[in-house]
C-alpha cells in the first residue's frame, strides 16, 4: 500500500498520538487519504487518521490478537522518577488503554482509568482529568468500547491542556511522545506477527519523527539533561532512517522487528524505576 500524499503530508499511526476521538464505521481494506473520516485532523502539515481507522486497517490485514500485544499494568500504576519520566510514563499508560480496548479487556481498562488519575495527580493535573478517568472506568464496566476510546482520548487532551496552562508544555509533549512510542511498539509487534507490506507501510512516518525531534530539541535546558530525554533523542535518531524509507521501498519484516526492538528498549527505560 503506497499512498499518494498531497503537499508531502505523511499518514502516521494515530493510535499512540492519542489525540483524536474514535468513530464507529465499516473497516476499510486500506487507508485512502481521500476517504479519511471527517474527524481526521492535520497537525503541523501531517495527516492524522483517527485511531479506529488504523485499527480497521490492521484488522483487515490480519485480525491481530490484541491480547498478545498487551502489556498489562496489573493494578493501579504508581508515579515514580522525575517529572519528565512521569509524563512519558503517563503517555505509555494511555496508549496501553487503547490496546486494552482492542483486546476488550474491561478489567485492564479500569486499571488504566485509575492509573491515569493517579499519574495525573503526580503531574499536578488530577482535577482536570478526574471526570474523564472516572468515565473510562464506568464505560469499561459496561463494555462500551467506543465510549472508552472517546474518554481515553479526552483524558489525554485535558492532561495536555492542563499542563500547558501550568506552563509545562514540554511535559505535554513528552506525554504525547510516550504514547506514540508505546503505540508504535505495538504496531511493530502486530505487523511482525503477520507481516504484510500494507501493514509495514504504516511505519513510514518521516514527518512525524522530524516533528518529535524538533520538540525534543526545543525543550528547556534542564530537561535536556534528563537521561530519558537523551534516550528519547537517541531512539528517534536510530529509527528515523528505517522509518523514512523512499515511498517506493518496502519496510522489510526484519526492519520492522529492529524498529520494534529499539522502541521496546525505550519503553522499558520509561517504565523502570
C-alpha positions in Angstrom: 0.0 0.0 0.0 1.6 3.3 -1.1 -0.5 6.4 -0.6 -0.2 9.5 -2.7 0.1 12.3 -0.3 -0.6 15.9 -1.4 1.7 18.6 -0.1 4.2 15.9 1.0 2.0 15.1 4.0 2.5 11.8 5.7 0.0 9.4 7.2 1.1 8.1 10.6 0.0 5.9 13.5 -2.6 7.9 15.4 -3.1 5.1 18.0 -0.2 6.3 20.0 -0.5 10.0 19.5 -3.9 9.6 21.1 -5.4 12.9 20.4 -8.4 12.3 18.3 -11.8 10.6 19.0 -12.5 7.2 17.5 -15.6 6.6 15.5 -17.7 3.6 14.5 -17.5 2.8 10.8 -17.2 0.0 8.4 -13.5 -1.0 8.3 -11.6 -0.1 5.2 -9.3 -2.5 3.4 -6.7 0.2 3.1 -6.2 3.8 4.2 -7.4 6.0 1.4 -6.4 9.6 2.0 -9.3 11.0 0.0 -11.8 8.9 2.1 -10.5 9.5 5.6 -13.3 10.3 8.1 -14.2 13.9 8.9 -12.6 13.6 12.4 -9.2 13.3 10.7 -7.0 16.3 11.5 -4.0 18.0 10.0 -1.3 18.8 12.6 1.9 20.6 11.5 1.1 19.6 7.9 0.8 15.9 8.9 -2.4 14.0 8.1 -3.6 12.1 11.1 -6.2 9.4 10.8 -8.3 8.6 13.8 -7.3 5.5 15.9 -10.2 3.5 14.7 -9.1 3.9 11.1 -5.7 2.5 11.8 -7.3 -0.4 13.8 -9.7 -1.1 11.0 -6.8 -1.4 8.5 -4.8 -3.7 10.8 -7.8 -5.9 11.5 -8.4 -6.2 7.7 -4.8 -7.0 7.1 -4.6 -9.8 9.7 -7.1 -9.7 12.5 -4.5 -9.1 15.3 -4.6 -10.9 18.6 -4.5 -7.7 20.7 -4.4 -9.7 23.9 -0.9 -10.9 22.9 0.2 -7.4 22.3 -0.9 -6.0 25.7 1.5 -5.2 28.5 -0.9 -5.4 31.5 -0.4 -2.9 34.2 -1.6 -5.3 36.9 -3.2 -3.0 39.3 -3.0 0.8 39.6 0.2 2.4 38.3 2.2 4.4 40.8 4.2 7.5 39.9 8.0 7.4 40.2 11.0 9.1 38.9 11.4 12.7 37.6 8.5 14.7 36.2 9.7 14.0 32.6 9.7 10.3 33.3 6.2 10.6 34.9 5.0 12.4 31.8 6.4 9.8 29.4 5.0 7.0 31.6 1.5 8.5 31.6 1.7 8.6 27.8 2.5 4.9 27.7 -0.3 4.1 30.1 -2.9 5.9 28.0 -1.6 4.1 24.9 -2.0 0.8 26.7 -5.6 1.8 27.3 -6.3 1.9 23.5 -4.7 -1.5 23.1 -6.7 -2.9 26.0 -9.9 -1.6 24.3 -9.0 -3.6 21.1 -8.5 -6.6 23.3 -11.8 -5.9 25.0 -10.1 -6.3 28.4 -12.5 -4.4 30.7 -10.5 -5.1 33.9 -7.3 -3.8 32.4 -9.1 -0.7 31.1 -10.5 0.0 34.6 -7.0 -0.3 36.0 -5.8 2.1 33.3 -8.5 4.6 34.1 -7.5 4.6 37.8 -3.8 4.7 36.8 -4.4 7.8 34.6 -5.9 9.6 37.6 -3.0 8.5 39.8 -0.3 9.6 37.4 -2.1 12.9 36.6 -2.0 13.7 40.3 1.8 13.4 40.3 1.9 15.9 37.5 -0.4 18.3 39.3 -3.4 18.0 36.9 -5.6 15.5 38.7 -8.5 17.9 39.0 -8.6 18.4 35.2 -8.6 14.6 34.4 -10.8 13.2 37.2 -14.1 13.3 35.2 -12.5 11.6 32.2 -10.8 9.0 34.3 -13.9 8.1 36.2 -15.8 7.9 32.9 -13.2 5.5 31.5 -13.9 3.1 34.4 -17.7 3.4 34.1 -17.6 2.8 30.4 -15.4 -0.2 30.8 -17.8 -1.7 33.3 -20.5 -1.6 30.6 -18.1 -2.8 27.9 -18.9 0.3 26.0 -15.8 0.3 23.9 -16.5 3.4 21.7 -17.1 5.4 24.8 -13.9 4.1 26.4 -11.9 5.2 23.3 -13.6 8.6 23.4 -12.8 9.1 27.1 -9.2 7.9 26.7 -8.8 10.5 24.0 -10.4 13.2 26.2 -8.2 12.2 29.1 -5.0 12.9 27.1 -6.4 16.1 25.7 -7.2 17.5 29.1 -3.9 16.4 30.6 -2.0 18.2 27.8 -4.2 21.3 28.0 -3.8 21.4 31.8 0.0 21.0 31.6 0.1 23.8 29.0 -1.9 26.1 31.3 0.6 25.4 34.1 3.4 26.4 31.7 4.5 22.8 31.3 4.2 22.5 27.5 7.4 20.5 27.5 5.8 17.8 29.7 2.7 17.8 27.5 5.0 17.0 24.5 6.6 14.2 26.5 3.2 12.7 27.3 2.5 12.6 23.6 5.9 11.1 22.8 5.4 8.4 25.4 2.1 7.4 23.9 3.4 7.4 20.4 6.3 5.2 21.4 4.1 2.5 23.1 1.7 2.6 20.2 4.5 2.2 17.7 5.9 -0.7 19.6 2.5 -2.4 19.5 2.2 -1.7 15.8 5.6 -3.3 15.1 4.6 -6.4 17.1 1.3 -6.7 15.2 3.0 -6.3 11.8 5.8 -8.6 12.7 3.4 -11.4 13.8 1.6 -11.4 10.4 3.8 -9.4 8.1 2.5 -7.6 5.1 3.8 -4.6 3.2 0.5 -2.8 3.7 1.0 -3.1 7.5 4.6 -2.2 7.4 3.8 0.9 5.3 2.1 2.3 8.4 5.5 2.7 9.9 6.6 5.2 7.2 6.5 8.3 9.4 9.4 10.7 8.5 7.4 13.9 9.0 6.2 12.8 12.5 9.7 11.8 13.5 11.0 15.2 12.4 8.3 16.9 14.5 9.1 14.9 17.6 12.8 15.5 17.2 12.2 19.3 16.9 10.1 19.3 20.1 12.8 17.5 22.0 15.4 19.9 20.7 13.2 22.8 21.9 13.0 21.5 25.5 14.3 23.6 28.3 18.0 23.1 29.0 17.4 21.4 32.4 15.1 18.9 30.8 17.6 18.0 28.0 19.9 16.9 30.8 17.4 14.2 31.8 18.7 10.7 30.9 15.3 9.7 29.5 15.3 12.7 27.2 18.7 11.8 25.9 17.4 8.2 25.4 14.4 9.6 23.5 16.7 11.6 21.2 18.9 8.6 20.5 15.9 6.4 19.9 14.4 8.8 17.4 17.8 9.1 15.7 18.1 5.3 15.4 14.6 4.7 14.0 14.5 7.7 11.6 16.4 6.1 8.7 14.3 2.9 8.6 11.1 4.8 9.1 12.0 7.3 6.4 12.5 4.9 3.5 11.6 6.1 0.0 7.9 5.7 -0.9 8.8 3.1 -3.5 10.6 0.9 -1.0 9.0 -1.6 1.4 10.0 -1.7 5.1 11.0 -5.4 5.5 9.9 -7.7 8.3 13.5 -7.7 9.6 13.4 -3.9 9.7 10.1 -3.8 11.5 11.5 -6.1 14.1 14.5 -3.9 14.6 12.4 -0.8 14.9 10.3 -2.6 17.5 13.4 -3.7 19.4 14.8 -0.2 19.6 11.5 1.3 20.8 10.9 -1.5 23.2 14.2 -0.6 24.9 13.0 3.0 25.3 9.6 1.9 26.7 11.5 -0.4 29.2 13.6 2.6 30.3 10.4 4.8 30.7 8.8 2.1 32.8 11.8 1.2 35.0 12.0 2.8 38.5 
